[in-house]
Amino acid sequence: MMWSCFKPDHPRRDRQKIHKFIKYEHPYREETRVFFLLVPNRIWVKVSNRSGIPITEEDLQHPGGFWHSIMSQSQLSKESRKRGHY
């Protein structure tokens, strides 16, 4: 990925959905995709403690780290992911 997105201080309105704002801006005509921010271990531990999902050695060794551990847990429902809880 050769670009990134940004969150403006004053987002502009979406032309198709007047009541919504565009929170994150991407380069014009570039295909968008998910990107995973780095999660520090201290935050990972907080999420683990709160959710009751232990951090395994495999999770620590995996290149995907935090996100690998979250997405591999069957305890997390699709609805929970949609709402952005984890």
Biopython code that builds the backbone (N, CA, C, O; Angstrom):
import numpy as np
from Bio.PDB.StructureBuilder import StructureBuilder

atoms = [
    (1, "MET", "N", (0.855, -1.163, 0.000)),
    (1, "MET", "CA", (0.000, 0.000, 0.000)),
    (1, "MET", "C", (0.902, 1.226, 0.000)),
    (1, "MET", "O", (1.735, 1.391, 0.892)),
    (2, "MET", "N", (0.739, 2.069, -0.980)),
    (2, "MET", "CA", (1.609, 3.231, -1.132)),
    (2, "MET", "C", (0.949, 4.533, -0.689)),
    (2, "MET", "O", (1.482, 5.609, -0.959)),
    (3, "TRP", "N", (-0.185, 4.461, -0.024)),
    (3, "TRP", "CA", (-0.867, 5.667, 0.413)),
    (3, "TRP", "C", (-1.420, 5.447, 1.813)),
    (3, "TRP", "O", (-1.408, 4.329, 2.328)),
    (4, "SER", "N", (-1.888, 6.490, 2.404)),
    (4, "SER", "CA", (-2.553, 6.369, 3.700)),
    (4, "SER", "C", (-3.756, 7.299, 3.701)),
    (4, "SER", "O", (-3.933, 8.094, 2.778)),
    (5, "CYS", "N", (-4.565, 7.201, 4.715)),
    (5, "CYS", "CA", (-5.716, 8.094, 4.821)),
    (5, "CYS", "C", (-5.497, 9.007, 6.022)),
    (5, "CYS", "O", (-4.608, 8.770, 6.840)),
    (6, "PHE", "N", (-6.304, 10.038, 6.119)),
    (6, "PHE", "CA", (-6.189, 10.930, 7.257)),
    (6, "PHE", "C", (-7.569, 11.325, 7.745)),
    (6, "PHE", "O", (-8.551, 11.228, 7.009)),
    (7, "LYS", "N", (-7.636, 11.772, 8.989)),
    (7, "LYS", "CA", (-8.878, 12.203, 9.597)),
    (7, "LYS", "C", (-8.800, 13.720, 9.777)),
    (7, "LYS", "O", (-8.077, 14.201, 10.649)),
    (8, "PRO", "N", (-9.541, 14.479, 8.957)),
    (8, "PRO", "CA", (-9.461, 15.942, 9.046)),
    (8, "PRO", "C", (-10.099, 16.477, 10.328)),
    (8, "PRO", "O", (-10.991, 15.850, 10.899)),
    (9, "ASP", "N", (-9.631, 17.635, 10.766)),
    (9, "ASP", "CA", (-10.210, 18.283, 11.944)),
    (9, "ASP", "C", (-11.655, 18.705, 11.696)),
    (9, "ASP", "O", (-12.487, 18.674, 12.602)),
    (10, "HIS", "N", (-11.941, 19.099, 10.459)),
    (10, "HIS", "CA", (-13.289, 19.525, 10.082)),
    (10, "HIS", "C", (-13.736, 18.708, 8.871)),
    (10, "HIS", "O", (-13.523, 19.122, 7.731)),
    (11, "PRO", "N", (-14.363, 17.532, 9.115)),
    (11, "PRO", "CA", (-14.749, 16.674, 7.993)),
    (11, "PRO", "C", (-15.814, 17.315, 7.109)),
    (11, "PRO", "O", (-16.640, 18.105, 7.568)),
    (12, "ARG", "N", (-15.770, 16.952, 5.831)),
    (12, "ARG", "CA", (-16.753, 17.480, 4.891)),
    (12, "ARG", "C", (-17.961, 16.553, 4.825)),
    (12, "ARG", "O", (-17.881, 15.384, 5.202)),
    (13, "ARG", "N", (-19.078, 17.088, 4.343)),
    (13, "ARG", "CA", (-20.300, 16.288, 4.221)),
    (13, "ARG", "C", (-20.215, 15.366, 3.012)),
    (13, "ARG", "O", (-19.625, 15.709, 1.987)),
    (14, "ASP", "N", (-20.813, 14.197, 3.153)),
    (14, "ASP", "CA", (-20.925, 13.243, 2.056)),
    (14, "ASP", "C", (-22.008, 13.743, 1.107)),
    (14, "ASP", "O", (-23.119, 14.035, 1.548)),
    (15, "ARG", "N", (-21.712, 13.848, -0.179)),
    (15, "ARG", "CA", (-22.684, 14.380, -1.152)),
    (15, "ARG", "C", (-23.891, 13.471, -1.348)),
    (15, "ARG", "O", (-24.993, 13.954, -1.606)),
    (16, "GLN", "N", (-23.696, 12.161, -1.228)),
    (16, "GLN", "CA", (-24.821, 11.235, -1.394)),
    (16, "GLN", "C", (-25.656, 11.095, -0.125)),
    (16, "GLN", "O", (-26.852, 10.814, -0.191)),
    (17, "LYS", "N", (-25.027, 11.290, 1.017)),
    (17, "LYS", "CA", (-25.722, 11.147, 2.304)),
    (17, "LYS", "C", (-25.537, 12.449, 3.077)),
    (17, "LYS", "O", (-24.604, 12.576, 3.870)),
    (18, "ILE", "N", (-26.402, 13.393, 2.853)),
    (18, "ILE", "CA", (-26.259, 14.750, 3.376)),
    (18, "ILE", "C", (-26.104, 14.786, 4.893)),
    (18, "ILE", "O", (-25.386, 15.638, 5.417)),
    (19, "HIS", "N", (-26.757, 13.887, 5.596)),
    (19, "HIS", "CA", (-26.696, 13.892, 7.060)),
    (19, "HIS", "C", (-25.415, 13.270, 7.618)),
    (19, "HIS", "O", (-25.216, 13.269, 8.833)),
    (20, "LYS", "N", (-24.548, 12.745, 6.762)),
    (20, "LYS", "CA", (-23.303, 12.105, 7.219)),
    (20, "LYS", "C", (-22.079, 12.911, 6.811)),
    (20, "LYS", "O", (-22.083, 13.654, 5.829)),
    (21, "PHE", "N", (-21.038, 12.733, 7.607)),
    (21, "PHE", "CA", (-19.753, 13.366, 7.315)),
    (21, "PHE", "C", (-18.755, 12.305, 6.898)),
    (21, "PHE", "O", (-18.862, 11.148, 7.305)),
    (22, "ILE", "N", (-17.788, 12.696, 6.090)),
    (22, "ILE", "CA", (-16.713, 11.791, 5.691)),
    (22, "ILE", "C", (-15.611, 11.938, 6.725)),
    (22, "ILE", "O", (-14.880, 12.928, 6.737)),
    (23, "LYS", "N", (-15.501, 10.938, 7.594)),
    (23, "LYS", "CA", (-14.565, 11.025, 8.715)),
    (23, "LYS", "C", (-13.121, 10.796, 8.289)),
    (23, "LYS", "O", (-12.205, 11.436, 8.807)),
    (24, "TYR", "N", (-12.920, 9.886, 7.347)),
    (24, "TYR", "CA", (-11.573, 9.557, 6.901)),
    (24, "TYR", "C", (-11.465, 9.792, 5.403)),
    (24, "TYR", "O", (-12.302, 9.320, 4.634)),
    (25, "GLU", "N", (-10.449, 10.512, 4.994)),
    (25, "GLU", "CA", (-10.240, 10.833, 3.585)),
    (25, "GLU", "C", (-9.188, 9.908, 2.980)),
    (25, "GLU", "O", (-8.163, 9.615, 3.594)),
    (26, "HIS", "N", (-9.472, 9.459, 1.761)),
    (26, "HIS", "CA", (-8.553, 8.604, 1.012)),
    (26, "HIS", "C", (-8.199, 9.299, -0.293)),
    (26, "HIS", "O", (-8.939, 10.177, -0.736)),
    (27, "PRO", "N", (-7.104, 8.937, -0.912)),
    (27, "PRO", "CA", (-6.762, 9.528, -2.211)),
    (27, "PRO", "C", (-7.861, 9.266, -3.243)),
    (27, "PRO", "O", (-8.469, 8.195, -3.256)),
    (28, "TYR", "N", (-8.104, 10.240, -4.091)),
    (28, "TYR", "CA", (-9.157, 10.167, -5.099)),
    (28, "TYR", "C", (-8.946, 8.976, -6.030)),
    (28, "TYR", "O", (-7.846, 8.755, -6.536)),
    (29, "ARG", "N", (-9.995, 8.230, -6.245)),
    (29, "ARG", "CA", (-10.043, 7.066, -7.132)),
    (29, "ARG", "C", (-9.095, 5.934, -6.762)),
    (29, "ARG", "O", (-8.788, 5.081, -7.595)),
    (30, "GLU", "N", (-8.640, 5.924, -5.537)),
    (30, "GLU", "CA", (-7.826, 4.806, -5.063)),
    (30, "GLU", "C", (-8.750, 3.806, -4.383)),
    (30, "GLU", "O", (-9.651, 4.185, -3.636)),
    (31, "GLU", "N", (-8.517, 2.537, -4.646)),
    (31, "GLU", "CA", (-9.307, 1.503, -4.003)),
    (31, "GLU", "C", (-9.015, 1.516, -2.500)),
    (31, "GLU", "O", (-7.857, 1.559, -2.084)),
    (32, "THR", "N", (-10.055, 1.478, -1.712)),
    (32, "THR", "CA", (-9.857, 1.468, -0.258)),
    (32, "THR", "C", (-9.813, 0.032, 0.235)),
    (32, "THR", "O", (-10.367, -0.874, -0.389)),
    (33, "ARG", "N", (-9.159, -0.156, 1.343)),
    (33, "ARG", "CA", (-9.096, -1.468, 1.964)),
    (33, "ARG", "C", (-8.821, -1.274, 3.447)),
    (33, "ARG", "O", (-8.478, -0.182, 3.901)),
    (34, "VAL", "N", (-8.975, -2.332, 4.165)),
    (34, "VAL", "CA", (-8.751, -2.270, 5.606)),
    (34, "VAL", "C", (-7.249, -2.147, 5.876)),
    (34, "VAL", "O", (-6.426, -2.718, 5.161)),
    (35, "PHE", "N", (-6.916, -1.403, 6.904)),
    (35, "PHE", "CA", (-5.528, -1.354, 7.346)),
    (35, "PHE", "C", (-5.531, -1.492, 8.855)),
    (35, "PHE", "O", (-6.401, -0.951, 9.536)),
    (36, "PHE", "N", (-4.569, -2.207, 9.365)),
    (36, "PHE", "CA", (-4.509, -2.535, 10.773)),
    (36, "PHE", "C", (-3.399, -1.733, 11.444)),
    (36, "PHE", "O", (-2.221, -1.891, 11.123)),
    (37, "LEU", "N", (-3.783, -0.894, 12.357)),
    (37, "LEU", "CA", (-2.809, -0.088, 13.086)),
    (37, "LEU", "C", (-2.067, -0.945, 14.097)),
    (37, "LEU", "O", (-2.596, -1.949, 14.575)),
    (38, "LEU", "N", (-0.867, -0.558, 14.415)),
    (38, "LEU", "CA", (-0.106, -1.272, 15.430)),
    (38, "LEU", "C", (-0.742, -1.050, 16.797)),
    (38, "LEU", "O", (-1.093, 0.075, 17.156)),
    (39, "VAL", "N", (-0.885, -2.125, 17.547)),
    (39, "VAL", "CA", (-1.473, -2.046, 18.881)),
    (39, "VAL", "C", (-0.366, -2.366, 19.882)),
    (39, "VAL", "O", (0.185, -3.467, 19.858)),
    (40, "PRO", "N", (-0.034, -1.419, 20.763)),
    (40, "PRO", "CA", (1.007, -1.675, 21.754)),
    (40, "PRO", "C", (0.601, -2.814, 22.701)),
    (40, "PRO", "O", (-0.583, -3.051, 22.938)),
    (41, "ASN", "N", (1.597, -3.499, 23.226)),
    (41, "ASN", "CA", (1.322, -4.633, 24.120)),
    (41, "ASN", "C", (0.494, -4.222, 25.336)),
    (41, "ASN", "O", (-0.335, -5.003, 25.804)),
    (42, "ARG", "N", (0.700, -3.022, 25.850)),
    (42, "ARG", "CA", (-0.058, -2.594, 27.042)),
    (42, "ARG", "C", (-1.555, -2.501, 26.726)),
    (42, "ARG", "O", (-2.389, -2.806, 27.579)),
    (43, "ILE", "N", (-1.893, -2.084, 25.512)),
    (43, "ILE", "CA", (-3.298, -2.034, 25.092)),
    (43, "ILE", "C", (-3.815, -3.445, 24.855)),
    (43, "ILE", "O", (-4.944, -3.769, 25.224)),
    (44, "TRP", "N", (-2.989, -4.282, 24.241)),
    (44, "TRP", "CA", (-3.348, -5.671, 23.989)),
    (44, "TRP", "C", (-3.690, -6.367, 25.310)),
    (44, "TRP", "O", (-4.676, -7.100, 25.390)),
    (45, "VAL", "N", (-2.888, -6.138, 26.327)),
    (45, "VAL", "CA", (-3.136, -6.744, 27.640)),
    (45, "VAL", "C", (-4.468, -6.245, 28.219)),
    (45, "VAL", "O", (-5.221, -7.030, 28.795)),
    (46, "LYS", "N", (-4.757, -4.965, 28.071)),
    (46, "LYS", "CA", (-6.028, -4.422, 28.570)),
    (46, "LYS", "C", (-7.218, -5.076, 27.867)),
    (46, "LYS", "O", (-8.204, -5.436, 28.510)),
    (47, "VAL", "N", (-7.120, -5.226, 26.547)),
    (47, "VAL", "CA", (-8.196, -5.864, 25.782)),
    (47, "VAL", "C", (-8.344, -7.318, 26.216)),
    (47, "VAL", "O", (-9.459, -7.813, 26.385)),
    (48, "SER", "N", (-7.225, -7.992, 26.393)),
    (48, "SER", "CA", (-7.239, -9.385, 26.816)),
    (48, "SER", "C", (-7.900, -9.540, 28.188)),
    (48, "SER", "O", (-8.728, -10.428, 28.387)),
    (49, "ASN", "N", (-7.532, -8.683, 29.115)),
    (49, "ASN", "CA", (-8.111, -8.754, 30.462)),
    (49, "ASN", "C", (-9.606, -8.452, 30.447)),
    (49, "ASN", "O", (-10.390, -9.122, 31.119)),
    (50, "ARG", "N", (-9.985, -7.456, 29.686)),
    (50, "ARG", "CA", (-11.393, -7.054, 29.627)),
    (50, "ARG", "C", (-12.263, -8.123, 28.972)),
    (50, "ARG", "O", (-13.388, -8.368, 29.409)),
    (51, "SER", "N", (-11.744, -8.752, 27.930)),
    (51, "SER", "CA", (-12.537, -9.727, 27.184)),
    (51, "SER", "C", (-12.420, -11.138, 27.749)),
    (51, "SER", "O", (-13.244, -11.999, 27.441)),
    (52, "GLY", "N", (-11.405, -11.379, 28.571)),
    (52, "GLY", "CA", (-11.201, -12.715, 29.114)),
    (52, "GLY", "C", (-10.554, -13.661, 28.122)),
    (52, "GLY", "O", (-10.568, -14.875, 28.322)),
    (53, "ILE", "N", (-9.986, -13.117, 27.050)),
    (53, "ILE", "CA", (-9.315, -13.931, 26.037)),
    (53, "ILE", "C", (-7.813, -13.877, 26.300)),
    (53, "ILE", "O", (-7.205, -12.813, 26.185)),
    (54, "PRO", "N", (-7.211, -15.004, 26.649)),
    (54, "PRO", "CA", (-5.783, -14.993, 26.958)),
    (54, "PRO", "C", (-4.915, -14.754, 25.721)),
    (54, "PRO", "O", (-5.300, -15.077, 24.597)),
    (55, "ILE", "N", (-3.753, -14.188, 25.956)),
    (55, "ILE", "CA", (-2.768, -14.000, 24.886)),
    (55, "ILE", "C", (-1.879, -15.229, 24.877)),
    (55, "ILE", "O", (-1.191, -15.514, 25.857)),
    (56, "THR", "N", (-1.895, -15.958, 23.767)),
    (56, "THR", "CA", (-1.098, -17.181, 23.686)),
    (56, "THR", "C", (0.284, -16.885, 23.127)),
    (56, "THR", "O", (0.533, -15.820, 22.563)),
    (57, "GLU", "N", (1.162, -17.839, 23.295)),
    (57, "GLU", "CA", (2.518, -17.721, 22.746)),
    (57, "GLU", "C", (2.458, -17.642, 21.224)),
    (57, "GLU", "O", (3.230, -16.915, 20.598)),
    (58, "GLU", "N", (1.527, -18.402, 20.633)),
    (58, "GLU", "CA", (1.348, -18.373, 19.172)),
    (58, "GLU", "C", (0.968, -16.962, 18.716)),
    (58, "GLU", "O", (1.477, -16.478, 17.705)),
    (59, "ASP", "N", (0.075, -16.303, 19.462)),
    (59, "ASP", "CA", (-0.331, -14.938, 19.122)),
    (59, "ASP", "C", (0.868, -13.994, 19.174)),
    (59, "ASP", "O", (1.030, -13.142, 18.301)),
    (60, "LEU", "N", (1.692, -14.145, 20.180)),
    (60, "LEU", "CA", (2.862, -13.276, 20.332)),
    (60, "LEU", "C", (3.868, -13.475, 19.202)),
    (60, "LEU", "O", (4.540, -12.526, 18.797)),
    (61, "GLN", "N", (3.976, -14.693, 18.695)),
    (61, "GLN", "CA", (4.943, -14.999, 17.640)),
    (61, "GLN", "C", (4.419, -14.702, 16.238)),
    (61, "GLN", "O", (5.202, -14.537, 15.304)),
    (62, "HIS", "N", (3.105, -14.633, 16.091)),
    (62, "HIS", "CA", (2.504, -14.426, 14.772)),
    (62, "HIS", "C", (2.757, -12.997, 14.290)),
    (62, "HIS", "O", (2.650, -12.060, 15.082)),
    (63, "PRO", "N", (3.094, -12.805, 12.995)),
    (63, "PRO", "CA", (3.342, -11.456, 12.473)),
    (63, "PRO", "C", (2.140, -10.524, 12.598)),
    (63, "PRO", "O", (2.301, -9.307, 12.697)),
    (64, "GLY", "N", (0.927, -11.100, 12.595)),
    (64, "GLY", "CA", (-0.279, -10.286, 12.732)),
    (64, "GLY", "C", (-0.548, -9.842, 14.150)),
    (64, "GLY", "O", (-1.356, -8.943, 14.384)),
    (65, "GLY", "N", (0.134, -10.475, 15.107)),
    (65, "GLY", "CA", (0.042, -10.100, 16.506)),
    (65, "GLY", "C", (-1.371, -9.944, 17.033)),
    (65, "GLY", "O", (-2.180, -10.871, 16.971)),
    (66, "PHE", "N", (-1.656, -8.762, 17.552)),
    (66, "PHE", "CA", (-2.942, -8.451, 18.168)),
    (66, "PHE", "C", (-4.105, -8.793, 17.245)),
    (66, "PHE", "O", (-5.057, -9.456, 17.658)),
    (67, "TRP", "N", (-4.027, -8.342, 15.994)),
    (67, "TRP", "CA", (-5.148, -8.539, 15.079)),
    (67, "TRP", "C", (-5.352, -10.004, 14.744)),
    (67, "TRP", "O", (-6.488, -10.439, 14.554)),
    (68, "HIS", "N", (-4.286, -10.767, 14.668)),
    (68, "HIS", "CA", (-4.412, -12.208, 14.452)),
    (68, "HIS", "C", (-5.154, -12.838, 15.619)),
    (68, "HIS", "O", (-6.044, -13.665, 15.418)),
    (69, "SER", "N", (-4.797, -12.457, 16.829)),
    (69, "SER", "CA", (-5.441, -13.047, 18.005)),
    (69, "SER", "C", (-6.918, -12.684, 18.063)),
    (69, "SER", "O", (-7.745, -13.524, 18.417)),
    (70, "ILE", "N", (-7.258, -11.460, 17.724)),
    (70, "ILE", "CA", (-8.656, -11.024, 17.765)),
    (70, "ILE", "C", (-9.483, -11.756, 16.707)),
    (70, "ILE", "O", (-10.556, -12.282, 17.003)),
    (71, "MET", "N", (-8.980, -11.786, 15.485)),
    (71, "MET", "CA", (-9.750, -12.385, 14.399)),
    (71, "MET", "C", (-9.833, -13.910, 14.498)),
    (71, "MET", "O", (-10.728, -14.512, 13.905)),
    (72, "SER", "N", (-8.921, -14.540, 15.231)),
    (72, "SER", "CA", (-8.948, -15.998, 15.340)),
    (72, "SER", "C", (-9.862, -16.481, 16.461)),
    (72, "SER", "O", (-10.087, -17.685, 16.591)),
    (73, "GLN", "N", (-10.385, -15.582, 17.261)),
    (73, "GLN", "CA", (-11.247, -15.973, 18.375)),
    (73, "GLN", "C", (-12.675, -16.164, 17.914)),
    (73, "GLN", "O", (-13.305, -15.234, 17.411)),
    (74, "SER", "N", (-13.184, -17.368, 18.085)),
    (74, "SER", "CA", (-14.571, -17.629, 17.692)),
    (74, "SER", "C", (-15.547, -17.025, 18.691)),
    (74, "SER", "O", (-16.745, -16.955, 18.413)),
    (75, "GLN", "N", (-15.056, -16.584, 19.853)),
    (75, "GLN", "CA", (-15.921, -15.988, 20.872)),
    (75, "GLN", "C", (-16.467, -14.641, 20.433)),
    (75, "GLN", "O", (-17.488, -14.183, 20.946)),
    (76, "LEU", "N", (-15.793, -14.007, 19.490)),
    (76, "LEU", "CA", (-16.231, -12.695, 19.031)),
    (76, "LEU", "C", (-17.220, -12.861, 17.887)),
    (76, "LEU", "O", (-16.907, -13.464, 16.861)),
    (77, "SER", "N", (-18.392, -12.329, 18.073)),
    (77, "SER", "CA", (-19.423, -12.460, 17.050)),
    (77, "SER", "C", (-19.212, -11.445, 15.939)),
    (77, "SER", "O", (-18.508, -10.449, 16.111)),
    (78, "LYS", "N", (-19.837, -11.715, 14.791)),
    (78, "LYS", "CA", (-19.771, -10.764, 13.685)),
    (78, "LYS", "C", (-20.391, -9.437, 14.103)),
    (78, "LYS", "O", (-19.892, -8.372, 13.741)),
    (79, "GLU", "N", (-21.471, -9.504, 14.861)),
    (79, "GLU", "CA", (-22.152, -8.278, 15.292)),
    (79, "GLU", "C", (-21.230, -7.436, 16.170)),
    (79, "GLU", "O", (-21.217, -6.211, 16.052)),
    (80, "SER", "N", (-20.473, -8.067, 17.033)),
    (80, "SER", "CA", (-19.537, -7.348, 17.894)),
    (80, "SER", "C", (-18.468, -6.673, 17.064)),
    (80, "SER", "O", (-18.075, -5.546, 17.362)),
    (81, "ARG", "N", (-17.986, -7.348, 16.016)),
    (81, "ARG", "CA", (-16.969, -6.754, 15.140)),
    (81, "ARG", "C", (-17.543, -5.577, 14.371)),
    (81, "ARG", "O", (-16.865, -4.566, 14.189)),
    (82, "LYS", "N", (-18.804, -5.698, 13.910)),
    (82, "LYS", "CA", (-19.439, -4.618, 13.168)),
    (82, "LYS", "C", (-19.565, -3.361, 14.024)),
    (82, "LYS", "O", (-19.370, -2.246, 13.541)),
    (83, "ARG", "N", (-19.890, -3.553, 15.287)),
    (83, "ARG", "CA", (-20.074, -2.423, 16.184)),
    (83, "ARG", "C", (-18.731, -1.819, 16.620)),
    (83, "ARG", "O", (-18.693, -0.744, 17.218)),
    (84, "GLY", "N", (-17.645, -2.512, 16.318)),
    (84, "GLY", "CA", (-16.328, -1.995, 16.637)),
    (84, "GLY", "C", (-15.928, -2.214, 18.079)),
    (84, "GLY", "O", (-15.064, -1.504, 18.593)),
    (85, "HIS", "N", (-16.541, -3.190, 18.747)),
    (85, "HIS", "CA", (-16.188, -3.420, 20.141)),
    (85, "HIS", "C", (-14.822, -4.063, 20.265)),
    (85, "HIS", "O", (-14.097, -3.790, 21.221)),
    (86, "TYR", "N", (-14.456, -4.919, 19.312)),
    (86, "TYR", "CA", (-13.141, -5.546, 19.332)),
    (86, "TYR", "C", (-12.684, -5.774, 17.939)),
    (86, "TYR", "O", (-11.591, -6.297, 17.725)),
]
sb = StructureBuilder()
sb.init_structure("model")
sb.init_model(0)
sb.init_chain("A")
sb.init_seg("    ")
for serial, (resi, resn, name, xyz) in enumerate(atoms, 1):
    if name == "N":
        sb.init_residue(resn, " ", resi, " ")
    sb.init_atom(name, np.array(xyz, "f"), 0.0, 1.0, " ", f" {name:<3s}", serial, name[0])
structure = sb.get_structure()
